[in-house]
Amino acid sequence: MNEKDVVRETRPRMEGAVDDFRRKMATIRTGRAATSILDTVMVDYYGTPTPLNQMASVHAPEPQMLTVQPWDQTQIGAVEKAIRGADLGLNPSNDGKLVRVPIPPLTEERRKQLAKGIEWTVVNGQVLMEKGEHTGAYPGKVARSSSPAQQ
């Protein structure tokens, strides 16, 4: 196996690891409103778990506020319940048409939790990159990713 073959085989795995790392970093709550915070929220949409961003418009009209407008207005209660149950530390409220999600300022305890979570994400990304390197160098091995639920 020559150098070009190794690069050709490992590049997609390494790019996948980098994309995964970027996605995980984008969902971290930093005290400022970002629509990506809600990317992991799953809503029970007529009995089917559906990503929130596939059934509603999510906007950040203010630095400390997110708004969620479901395309099906009958699901506003389910959207509010899903955000509250997503363990993001957010307390949504609805006015019948729109779900408002205020982003509270971070506490010292939450900052420490975020630092630990970010550290785990960085280490996991490094491991995935190393697996991609080793898998390309040794044909026949398969890179596997086992990640616990992100806090």
MOMOMO-V272118 format. One record per backbone hydrogen bond with DSSP energy under -1.0 kcal/mol. CO is the residue of the C=O (numbers start at 1). NH is the residue of the N-H. If there is no record, write none. Layout:
# MOMOMO-V272118
CO;NH, CO;NH
This chain:
# MOMOMO-V272118
2;6, 3;7, 4;8, 5;9, 6;10, 7;11, 10;14, 11;15, 12;16, 13;17, 14;18, 15;19, 16;20, 17;21, 18;22, 19;23, 20;24, 21;25, 22;26, 25;28, 34;37, 35;38, 36;39, 38;41, 41;52, 43;45, 43;50, 45;48, 48;45, 50;43, 51;54, 52;55, 55;71, 57;69, 59;67, 62;65, 63;33, 64;103, 66;101, 67;59, 68;99, 69;57, 72;75, 73;76, 75;79, 76;80, 77;81, 78;82, 79;83, 80;84, 81;85, 93;100, 98;95, 99;68, 100;93, 101;66, 107;111, 108;112, 109;113, 110;114, 111;115, 112;116, 113;117, 114;118, 115;119, 116;120, 117;121, 118;122, 119;123, 120;124, 121;125, 122;126, 123;127, 124;128, 125;129, 126;130, 127;131, 128;132, 129;133, 130;134, 131;135, 132;136, 133;137, 134;138, 138;141
